[in-house]
């Protein structure tokens, strides 16, 4: 019996090649794209879950500051984790990471090799996490402060195919480290990435070598630069721990009254902040919804075509019932027919996934591999195919198997089935989803354009920046040489990047500061020409002049002045890091971070010893010559270090890289969803024209024009799309509002966006339907009536 079902299914597909093409084509494209998106989402959700202790690992973070300057710090002070372990029984182990900004250049013969993916860490790092040592002594990875653990890629980078264990790495400042361990390369779905791990004792040795204040890595609560991870006992309640850890902190540094601690589960670290706010989960949710929308639209196509063409098989079904076929047998037959369509669609979808995976990886920034041997692929395939198969097959099978034989043979069910409310509802649903996707695409595109074109409050055009390194002590000479170039309009320095100044401090004081108040500031040491170089407008006061007295002056931005409630800032006393000074200027607010965040309080001070970043402004159309001039100076002072730089506009663009990817992918997926919708409409329009062939012939004989007949055929579909617009536009507006909440600065959400989305969908539908309608209207009425 099953064999006969397959034969009948194949005959039906062969008999209706056009409709089979639409069904199989729509389903295969929908499945391929839906599965690709679900694979991407699964990869995002898999981050950090491969550790066997993942459920018990938490990242310790804290909040600092008061009032409007209060913020989350992802780093902690070095001692807090170890002190907490001593006093809180539920903490089984602690592992710390601190970025290695000390040893990045290593000598290899006469060459220097740069390794940026390096960390200082504790030996417990390799037991808390599953970054297991595969070569070397796993029980004692850091026998002393002059040892290092490398990844397999790191070992290959330095030593090629030689066994790295026992080999020595020498830094450019003559420190040496013996390789005592090798770990496997860290998986791509790990939030922690690195190729070189140095012992925390090496960091302590360098940081506190000349410390005269009695500070060391075990008691320093001034430096918040450590990622602290806690491995917790599963039976321990986390609820009281933040307060307990805060009390431990206050015992060591009583004036940090604003501090509060937060626990971020390792398994949520990739997609959430420690306060539970979004850090990528909204994008995952968005794409899962888009995948479901695409699969639903593909299902709707199949259901619509199956039910609308059901009358063509009404007599077949009735005859089968009359000769004794049971309802369940007919139901099974139609389920098998759907399964055959899905089998062919799945085979084509797998081929499409294989072809599309490389460009999809490039667009999404992933490195997913298509392999039929991957069980994870089959899990996603099973979920996607099973869901769409059930959604697509049940209703058509029930409908076709439920015909009453006598009525079907007499043709009395024709009108009821051809004008089914259910089919119209599906078309409305299909285009409602398409309109929402179109509106979403427009909103994302306009918001990104707003971010790209918004005035940031300073001039970043034609400016590039680089780390001065050995040029630091020769800035005046370097600047003088560079300004001789006709390609360079200006040169200045600062100790951090104007776009993403990650420095924060609450160590400040001023007249009027309330007890317990902590104002978090973003400090930046700048050159005397920094403000004029970037054309930062001053709200009041003046800038630095480069004289020694400038070291006791400060410049604040408007947000800092407002947060400190300083009524007359110019001439007011202000203390930073215990250094008393005078405010000489106030800059107008400018954006030195992502537009997702509000402008933070900032303070500028003058300290040439802290110069680090060299900023160069090229004249228009002269960037290449300007870079060449800087490279010449670089070679003079940093001959053995590779030359690198970055343009500020590129750095700004990188802040919104995730949104840019989202925009590209949403545009692509929206286009695919609309394409699948159009396939369905094309099939329905063709079927409608076929069913009304006699009517069209009569109308033409009586003098109806091609335009009139075409309008008659598309009228019903246009009504459905208009209903879809009424339903979709409020939903699209709400979704857009929610998405824009993540941005502190955003575009105005205008009604024209959603009207445009509806009009675009309507035009696409009209063009699609017109293709078949015009074809039917142009047909020879004599032939049509003769065939009838």
N, C-alpha and C positions, 0 to 999 in steps of 0.2 A: 504493500500500500504506500509506504513512504517513497518507494521508487517512482510510483505513478505521480505522487505529489510533485516530485522534482521535475518529472517530464512535463507536467502541465505548467509548472512555474516557468520552465525554460521556453515553452511554446508561447506563453503570454508575453514574455520579454521580447522574443523574436517577432511576434506579431505586431507589437506597438513599439517600434524602434525609437521613434521620436520621444515618446513619453518615458521609455526605459532610459534613454540617454539623460533626460532631465532628472529623473529620480536618482539614477546611479551617480550622475555627475554632481548633483547637489549634495547628496549624502557623502560622497567620497571627499569632496572639498570641505564640507562641514566637519566630518570626522577628523580629517588630517589637521585642520587648523585648530579645532577644539582640543585634540589630543596634544598638539604642540604646546598650546597654552597651559593645559593641565600639567604637562611634564615640567614646564617652567615653574608653575606654582608649587609643584611637589618639591622641586629643587630648593626653592626659597624656604619652604616650610621644613626642610630637612636639616637646615643649618644647626650645627653643634649638637645634633642628636646622636651622633655615632659614638660618643664617649659612654662607656658603661656606667659611669657615675653621673651622667648628665642631669638626671632628675634631682640630684642632691647638691649640685654646684650652683652657687649664687655669686654674682658680681656685686661687691660692696661699693656703693656710690653715696654721695652726700649732697645735701643742699646747703648753700651758703648765701649770706647777704640778707638784708631785710627790705621790706617795702617793695618798690618796683624793680630794684636791682637783684632781688632774690632769684637764684638760678640753680640748676643741677650741675654738679661737677662729677664727671665720670671717673676722675682720679681721686685717690685718697692720700693721706700722709703715710709714710713707710711703716711706722710702728703699729698702726691701729689693728691690723689683722692679727699680728702675733700676740699683742696684748689681750685682744678679745679671746683668742684661743686659750690663753692661760686662765682667764676668769670665767669663761662660759663653757660649761661641759658639752653642750650640743655641737660645738665646732670641732670636727674631727681633724681637719687639716687646712692649712693656708698656703696659697701660692701667689706670689707677686710678680708683676711684669713692669718694667720701666723702659721706655724707648731709649735705645743707645744713641745718644748724640755726641759721644766722645770718640769711639773707635769706629770709624766708617771707611777709612782708607788703609789698605794693606799692601805692603811691598811684596812683589813677586818678581825677584830678579831686579831688572831695571824698570819694571812697570809698576804702576799703582792700580790696584783693583778696588773698585768701590762696591760696598755691600750695604744697602740701605735697610734691608729687612732684618734688622738685628735688635735684640732685646737683652736687657739684664734680667735675670730671673733667679728664683730659688730652686734648689734641687727637687723640692716637692712638686714642682711644675710637671715633672714627668711621671708622677704617680697620681696626682689629682686628675690630670687629663690623660687621654689615651694617645699621647705622642711618645710612644714607647721607644726606648733606646734599643736598636737592633745590633749595634756594634759598640763595644766598650763596656764599662762597668756600670750597669743600670742601678746598682745599689748605692754607688757613690759617683755620680756624674761629674761633680766638681771637687776633686781632691784638694784644690787650692784656688787662690784668686787668679791664677794665670792659666786657666784651662777654658776650653770652649767646646760646645756641642754644636754640630752642624747637621743640616738636613742632607739628604742624598744629593740634591741639586747643588747645595752650597759646597759640599765636598768636591763634587765634580767641577764646579766653577774654579776652585782654587787648585786642585790637585789632579784634575783629569781622571784617568782610569786607575791611578795609583791608590793604594790603601791609605786613607787619610789619618787613621788612628796613629797617634804618636808624632804626627807632623806638627810643625810650628808655624803659626801665623804671626808676622811682625807688622805692627802698625806704623803709620808714618811718624808717630812720636816715640818710636823705639820700644813701646811695650810689646811683649811677646806672649802668645797664648798657645798652649799645647792642646791638640785635638784629643779629647778623651771619650767622645761619644758621637754616634751617628744615629739620627732618627729618620724614619721614612718621611718622604715629602708630605707636608700637611695637606689634607684634602681641600678642594676648592670650596666646599660647603662648611668651612670653619671660619668663624669670626676672627679667630687668632691666626695670623699668618706670619711666618718667619723662616729664615734660613740659617740664622746664627743666634746662639743663646750663650751669653756670658754670665758668670756667677755674680750674684748681688754683692758679694764681698769686693769684687773689682770696682763696682760703682761706688761703694762706700769708701774705698781707698782713695779714689779720685776726688769725690765730692767733698770729703772732710779732711783732705790732706793738710791744709793750712788753717783749719777752723780754729778760731781763738775764742769762740763763745761756748765751748764745751758741748757742742752739738755733734751728734753722730746719727747713723741710720736707725738706731734703736730708740732715739728720743726726740728726733726732729719733727715737730708738728707744724713747721712753717712751709715746707715744700709739699704741695699736693701734685705729685707726678707719677703715682703708682697705680696700676690696675691691680686691685686686690680681689682674689677669688677665695670663697669659703666653701669647703666641702662639709655639708651638714649631715648629722645623724637624722635618718628619716623620721624618727620618733620625736624629734625636737620641734616645738611650736615656734614659728618665726615671729609671731605677733609681738612678743615683748623684747625681741633682740635689738631692734633699732634704738630703742631708748636705753637699753643696757650699754650698747656700744657708744652712744652719745655720752653717757655718764663716764665711761672710761676715758673718752677724749677730754672731757672737761676736767678730769682729775690731773691730766697732763698739761692742759693749756686752758686755764679757767676763763680767759677773756673771749674764747670762741663761743659765745653764748648763742650765736645765730646758727650753729651747726646742727644738722639733722642727718640721719643716715637712712638709706634706702637699700632694699634688696632687689636685685634684678636677676630672675632665673636665667640660667645659661641658655635654656632652650627658647627663651623669648628675646635674647639679646640682639639678634639680627633684625627683628621687626618691631621692637618696642623700646621706649625709653623706660627708665626705672620708675617713673611716676605713672606708668601705664599708658602714656600717650603714644601716638602713632610714630613709627620710625620706618615705615615701609609696608606695614600690614595692609594699609588701605589700597596700595597698588596691587598686592596679591589678591585681595578681595575683589577689586575692580576687574582684574583679568579672569578670575574664576567666573564671575558673573558674565563677562563677555563670552567666555567659552561656552557657558550654558546657553546664552542667547543664540550663538551661532548654531549649536546643536539643536536647539528648539526650533529655530527657523528651518533648518534642514528637515526636521521631523514634520513640521507643518506642511512643507512642500509635498512630502510623501503622502501624508494623510489627505490633504486637499485633492491631489490628483487621483488618489485611490478612490475616495468617496465620490468625487464629481464624475468619474468614469464608471461608477458602479452600475449605472443603468445599462451599459453595454454588456454587462455580464448577468443581468437580472434573469434573462430567460435561461442561460446556462445553469444558474443556481437552481432555478425552479424545476427544470427537467431532472437535475440530479436528485432533488428532493422527491419528485414524483416516482422515480425509479428506485427509491429506498434509501438514499443517503441520509445519514443522521446529521443533526445540527453540529455535533462535536467533530464529525468527520470533515464537514465543510469548513468549520472554524480552523481545524488543523491544517487543511489544505492552504488556506489563505495565510496562516502563520508561516508555513513553509515557503510560500511565495515571497513573503517579506524577508525571510531569513536568507533566501537565495540572493535577493537584491542587496542585502546587507553584507553577505559574503563577498560578492563582487566589489561592493563599495569599499569594504575593509581592505581587500587586496590592493585596490587602487590607492586607498588612503595611505597604506604602508609605503607604497612607492613614492607618493607625494612627500611623506614625512622624511624619507631618505634623501630626497632631492632638496627639500626646503630646510633641513636641519642646519647646514652650514650658514646660509644667509640669515636664518633666524637667530643663530648663536651670535652672529656679528651685530645684528640689530639689538639684541637683548643683553649683550655683554656676558653671555654664558659660554660654557664650554661643554655642553651636553653631547653625549655620543649616542648615535642610533645603533642599537645592537639587538637583534631578535633574541639573543641569549640573555638579555638583561631582564630579570624577573620583575623589576620595577616598571619597565615598559609594559609588560603584560598586565600588571595590576591596573595601570591607568587605562590601557586598552579595554580591559574587561569591564571596568566601571563605565567608561564612555559608551562602548558599544551596547552593553546590556541595557543601560538607561535609555538610549535612543531607540533600540530595537523594541523594547516594551512600549515606549511612548508612541512609536509609529505603527505598531502592528495590531494592538488590541482593538481599537475602535473600528478600523476598516474591516477587520476579520469578523467582528460582531455584527457590523452593519450588513456585510455581504451574506453572512450565513443566516440572517434573520428575515430575508424576503419571504412573503407569503406567495406560494407558487401560482395560485389562480390570478391574483392581482398582477403579479409580475408578467404572466403570459398575456394578460389583457392590456398591459401597458398603463395601468391605473396608478402606478407609483412614480411615474416619471416626473411630474411637476413637483411633487414633494421632495424628491431627492435632488433635483437640479437646482432648487432654490433653498437649500438647507441653511438654517440659521447658524448651525455649527460651522459650516464651511466659511461663511462670512465672518464669523467671530475669529476664526483662525487667521484669515487675511488681515483683519484689524489688528490682531495680536502681533502678527509678523511685522507689519509696518509701524506699529507703535514702538516695537523694539528697535527697528531701524532708525526711526526718527530720534530716539533717545541717544543712540550711538552717534548719529550725525551731529546732534546738538553738543554732545560731550566732546567730540572732536573739535568743533568750533570754539568751545569755551577753553579747552586746553591750549589750543593754538594761540588764541588771543591773550591768554594769561602769560604764556611764554614770551610772546611779542612784547607785552607790557613789561615783563622782567628785563628783557634785553634792551628796551628803549628808555626805560625810566631813568631820569637824571639821578645819579647816585650822590650828587653833591660835590664831586671833584672831577677833574679832567684825567681820564685814564687812557685817552687816545694816543697811540703810537708809543706807549711806555712799556719798557721791559725791565725785568728785575733779575738780579743774580746775587748769590752769596759772595761777598768780597774775599773771604778767606784771608790770604796773605796780603791782599791789597789794603786791608783795614788800617794798618799803620801808615799807609801812604796815600790816604784819600785825597788830600789837597793836590799832590803831584798828579795823581791819576785824573782828577777832575780837570786840572789845567790842561792836560794833554788832550783829553776827550773834547773839551770845548773848542779846541783848535780845529776840530773836524767840521766841515760845512754841513754834515749830515745830522749833527746833534744839536738839539735846541736847549737842553738842560740836563743837569746831573745833581742828584742829592742822595742822602742815605737815611735809613731808619733801622731799628733793631728787629723789626718784624714786618710781615707783609700787610700792607694797608687793607687788603681785601679780607683776609682771614686771620686777623690778630687773635691768636688763641690765649694770650696772657690775661690773667685775672688776678686781682688782689683786693683785699678788704682792709689792708693795713694802711689806713689813712685817718686824718683827723682835721677838724676845722671848728671854728667858733660856731656854736649852735648845734653841734652834733649831740643827739640825745643819748642817754644811757642805754646801752644794749643795742644801739643802732649800728649796722654794718653796711657801708656803701661799697658794692662791688664795682670796681673800675677796670677798664681795659687800658693798661699803661703802654705807652710807646715812646721810646727815645728817638728823637728826630733831629735832623740837620737844621741849621738856621734857614735854609732855602726850601725846606719841605713844604711849608704852607703855600708859598708862592709857586713852587714847582707844580703842585696839584691844583692850584687855583682854588684853594679852600677859602671861602669867604669868611671874614671875621665879623661876628655880631657886635663885638666891642673889643677895645684894647689893641694890642699889637703882637707881633710875632717875635721870635728869637733873632738876635743879631750876630751871634757867634762869639761874643765876648765871654770871658770867664764868669762874669756875674750871672750869665744865663743858667748856670747850674743850680741856682737858687730860685729860679722862676718856673711857673707852671702855666700851661694853657689847657683849659677844659672845654668840652663841647657843651652845647646848650642842655642836653639831657642830664649831664652830670651836675650842672649848676642848679637845674630844677630839682633833681633828686636830693641834693644837699640843702636846698632851700636858702641859697645865698642870694640875698636881695641885690647887693651891690658888689659883684665879684671882683672887679678890677681894683687891685690893691689889697684885697682880702688875703689873710694868711691861710695857708693850706699845707698840711704835712703828708708826705708820701714816704712810706717805709721808714718813718721816724725822722726824715729830713724835712726840716721846717723851710717853707718857701713862700713866695708871693705869687698870686694869680695876676698875670699881665695881659691875658687875652682869653677870649671866648670864641670858639669857632661855631659857625652854624652847623647844625646836625648834618652828617653825611653817613652813608651806609658803608660800614666796614665789615659786612657779613652778608649772609643770605637775606633776601627779602621775605623769607619765611618768618624771620624774627624781627622784633622791634629794635630800633637803634638803642644800643646800650651806652651807659655812661663811659666816657673816655677821658684820659688825661695824657698830655704830652709834656715831656721834660727833655732837657738838653744834657747829654752825657756822651761825648765823642768816643769814650772808651767802649761804649756798648754798640757802636756802629756795626752793622752786620750786612744788611741788604743794600745793594747799590741799584739805584733807580736811574734809568737813562731814557730821556725823551728824544725820539727820532723826529726829524722834520718829515712832513708828508712826502711820500714816495721815496724816502731815503732810508728805510729800515735796514736794508741789506748793507749799505755802507756804514751805518751806525753800528751794527752788530760787528762788522769787520774791525772797526776802530776799537771797540771794547775788547774784542778777542785778542787784538795785538797787545793791549795793556795786560790782559789776563796772562798771556804767554810770558810776559816780563816778570810777573810776580808769582804765578802759579803754573809754571811750565810742566810740572809732572802730574797735574790734576786735569781731568777732562773738562772742557768748557761747556757750560750749560746755562740756559736762561729761560725765562717764560714771559710772554706778553700778558699784561694785566687783563685785557679784554678776553683772552683765552681762559684765564683763571676765573673770571666772573662767569663765563659760559659753563665752566666745569662745575660751578655751584649748582647748576640746574640740569646736570647731565641725566639724572634719573627722570626728571620731568620731560626732557627732550626725548628720551627713549620711550617713555609712556606715550608721548604725543605721536611719535612715528608708528608705534605698534597699534595704538587706538585707531589712527587713520587707516592703517592697513586692514585691521580686523573689521572696521566699519565698512570698508569697501567690499570685503569678502562677504559680510552679512548681507549687504545690499545686492551683491551679485547673486547670492543664493536666493534671496527673495525674488529677484527679477526672473530667475529660472522658473520659480514656481508660478509667477504671474504669467510668464510666457506660455507655460503649459495650460494654465486655466483659460487664458485668452484663446489659445488654439482650440481647446475643447469647446468653449462657448461658441466660437465662430462655426465650428463643425456642427454643433447641435442646432444652430440657427441658419443653416445653409439655405433651406427652403424659404424661410422668411426673408432673408437677404435678397434671394432671387426675385421674389414677388415684389419687394420694395423697389428694386432696380427697374423692373418692368414697368412699374407704375410711375417712374420718374425720379426716384430718390437719388440724390447726389452721393458721390463717394465720401465727401466730408460729412454729410448727414448720417450715412450708415456708420461711418467710423465713430462719430460722436455717440450714436446709439449704443454701439458695442462697448465703448470705454466708460459710458456714464455710470454703470453700476460699480465699476472698480474705483472710479474717482470718488464716489460717495464713501466707499469703505476707507479709502486713504484719508479723506477729510475727517471721518470719525476717529481714525487713528491719531490724527494731529490733535484733536480735542483731548484725547486720553493721554497722549505722550508728553505734550508740552508742559503741563504742571509737574509731571514726574521728573522730566529732564531738568526743570528749573530747581526743584528740590535737591536733586543729586548734585547739580552744579554748585549750589549754595554750600552743601556739605563739603565738597572737595575744596572749595576756595577758603574754607575756614582754617586750613593749614597754613595759609599765608597771612602774614601781618599786613602786607601791602598787596592789594589786588585790584584788578580791573573792575569797572562798573558792570554789573550784570544787567544787560538791556534786553527788553522783550524782542527786539529785532533778531537777536541770535536764534531764538527758538522759532520765530516765524520763518526765518531763512531755512532752518533745518526741515520744517514741514514742507515748505515750497520745493526744496531740493528733492525730498522724497516723492512729492506729488509729480514733479516733472519727470523723475526717473520712471515712476510707475506709468505715466502717460506714454512716454517714449516706448517703453517695453510693450505695453498693450497695443499701441498703435501699429507696431510691426505686424502683428497678426491681423488686427482689425482692418488695416488698409489692404492687406493681402486678400482678405475675404471680400471686402467691398469692391475690389477690382476684378474679382472672378466673373466669368461670363455667366449671366443669369440663365441662359438657355441650357447650358451644360448642367448647372446646379439643379434646375427644375426637372430636366430629363433624368438625372441620377435619382432624384427623389421619387 
